[in-house]
Amino acid sequence: MLALSYPRDLVMIGAIFGVAAMVWAGWAQEGPPSVAWAVVLGILSILGVALAALSIPIAVRSWRSGSAIAPKSTTFRAYLVVVWVEIAIAVAGGIILPLIGLDAFIAPFILLIVAVHFFALAPVFRQPVLHAAGGVLTAVAVLAALVPASVAAHSFWCGVLGAPVFIAIGLWYTVAGRRALRSHSAANA
């Protein structure tokens, strides 16, 4: 279940997941197998934008309600180290994969880094569901890398399978955060 102690964090995670869905569905437009799939990806992009548009104003209005992020904590400092290592690995992969003729695998490689990122992020926000997001997205990244490029671009599989994961979990976070904010407002009124 979701930890409801910091509702602003929940809606902010929903907003970020909405943007992520839009980005991955957009990247998937690199090589969809047909026009129909391009339309599906367009719909996923629009749903991602809608989720972000729904979540961001709520997060902004509730910004002072507090966050689970404790900038001076060991957990947060470890998370920052992980982020910088992930950035370095992503940059290295983005340079090396094309040099060795594996540029088609950049999308699954980056999605794998994003997925692993959620394992480090879960303790920062005290949100165990982010572990599930990381697990599912890791599976999507691996699957996307294994499907032959002759079927569709690897980026297509990252987007068509990853975007719905971002949308579903992001919507769950946004709805739960919105309800928790209403409960907190009602209790303080």
N, C-alpha and C positions, 0 to 999 in steps of 0.2 A: 504493500500500500504506500501511498504518498504520505510524507511527513508534512503536516499542515501548519506547523509552528510559524513559518515565514511565508505568508501568502504572496507577498510581492515577488519573492524568488520563484514561486510557482508560475505566475503569469509571465515573468521575464523568461523563464525556461521555455514556456509556450511560444513566446515571440521569437526567440532564437531558433527554436525548432521549425517554426513557420518559414523563417528566412532560409534555413538549411534545406527545407523541402523545395523551395523555389530554386535555389542554387543547383541542387542535384538534379531536379527535373530539367532545368535549363541546360546543364552540361550533357544530359542524356540526349538532347536534341542533336548532338554531334553525329549520331549514327543510328537513328531508329530504323527498324526493319520495314516500316511502311508509313504512309501518311496517317493512317488510323492511329498508329502508335504515337506519332507526333502530336496528334490531337489529345490523346490521353495524357501525354507529358505536359501539354499546354494547360490542361485542366488541373493537373497536379501542381503546376506552378501557380495557377490562380488560387487554388486552395491554400497553398503555402503563404501567399501574399495576404489572403483574407485572414488567416490565422494570426499572422504578424500584426495586421491592421487592427484586429480585435484585441490583441494582447497588449500591444505597446501603450495605448492610452491608459489602460488599467494599471499597468506597471508604473507609468509616470505619475498618475494620480496618487498611487499608494507608496511612492518612493520612500517616504519617511517612516514607513511602518516597520522597518527593520529587515535585516538580512542574516542568514546563517553564516555568511562569509565573515570570518574573523581574521583580518589581515595580518595580525601579529602571531597567529597560531602556527604551530609546526606543520599542521595539515595544509594550510594555505601556502606556506613557504615551499613545502615539498611539491605541491601542485604547480607552483610557478616554475620550479626546476623541470618538472615533467613537460610543461608547455614549451619551454625553450628547447628541450631535447627533441620534442615532436616537431617543432618548427625546423630545427637543423636537419632532422631526418627527412622531412618533407622537401626541403630545398635540395638536399643531396639527391634524393630520389628523382626529383623533377629535372635535375641536371644529368644524372647518370643514366636513367632509363632511356632517354632518347639517344644518348651517345652509344648505347649498346644495342640499339634497335628494338627496344621494348617500350617505346612511347605509348603504345596502345594500352599498357598496363598502368598508366599514371592515375587514372580515375580510381580503380580498385585499391591502389597503393594509398592514395590520399584518404579514401573512405575508411580503410583499415586504421589509419592514424587517427582519424576523427572518432572511430569506434573505440579505440583504446583510450582515447582522451576521456571518454565518459566514465571509465573505471577510476581514473584519478579525480574526476570532478564530483563523483557521487559523495565521497566523504566531506568535501568542502561545503556542499549544500545540504548534507545530511539527508540525501535522497537516494535510498537503495534502488529505486526504479531505474535510475540512470545506469546501474549495472546491467539491468535487463536490456536497456537500449543499446549499451555497448556490446552485449552478447549477440543480439539480433543483427546489429549492423556489421559486426565482425563476420558473421555467417554470410551476410549479403555481399560483403567485399570479397570473401573467398569464392563464393559462388560466381560472382561477376567475373573474377579472374579465370575461372575454370571453363566457362561457357566459350566455345570457339567463336572467334571474331567473325567467322563466315556466317554465323546466325544473326548477330547484331554486334555493334561496338560494345566493348566492355563498359564504357561509360553509360550506355543505354541501360544495361542491367543494374548498374549502381543507382541510377535515377529512378527507373521504373519500380524497382524493389525497395530502394532506400527512402524515397520521398514519402510513400505511404506510412512507413515506420515513423518518420519525423512528424508527419501530420497527426497520426493517431496518438502518439505519446504526447506531442505538444498540445493537442486539443484536450487531452485528459488533464494535463497540468494546468492549462488555462481555466477550464471549467472548475476544477478543484480549488484553484487559487481565488477565482472570483467568488465562489461560494464561501470560502474561508474569510475573505475580506468582508463580505456581507455579514457573516456571523460576528466577526470582531466589531464591525460598526454597530450592529444591533445591540451587542453586549455593552458597548461603551455609551450608547444613547440613553 
